[in-house]
Amino acid sequence: MGLTKSLCDRLARILGGKGQHEDNECSITVKRNLNATILGKKYDTEHEIVIQSLKNGKSLNTGEITLLQREVQMFVRQAVKKGLKVTAIHNHWLFDKPRLMYVHVESVENPIVFATKLASILKRIK
């Protein structure tokens, strides 16, 4: 059995976001209001999480998490402590205010376990 819409909806609820299920993949967006601007214009921010390739109870779990610079160290410490791999830290934009940083995490594990771990870290930065 692959990744179902009901599992995608459950993962989205755990993460506090909105899930979209398509082709055995679950994409979840979690809105984050950072009052950000790029070149002086309003810019909406969010976390993007993708769950895919579910087999034998484990899936590939990836996330691109939008953070303020001052939140990066704490987020990375917590992610590593919970066994997530931190695979990239970078910015996307020039002329953004405040400076937005993007941290990529990934794991292969039960998707509910992953979502629960990530949700517990995200709660600490709200």
Secondary structure by P-SEA (a helix, b strand, c coil): ccccaaaaaaaaaaacbbbbbcccbbbbbbbbccccccccbbbbbbbbbbbcccccccccccccccccccaaaaaaaaaaaaccccccccccccccccbbbbbbbbbbccaaaaaaaaaaaaaaac
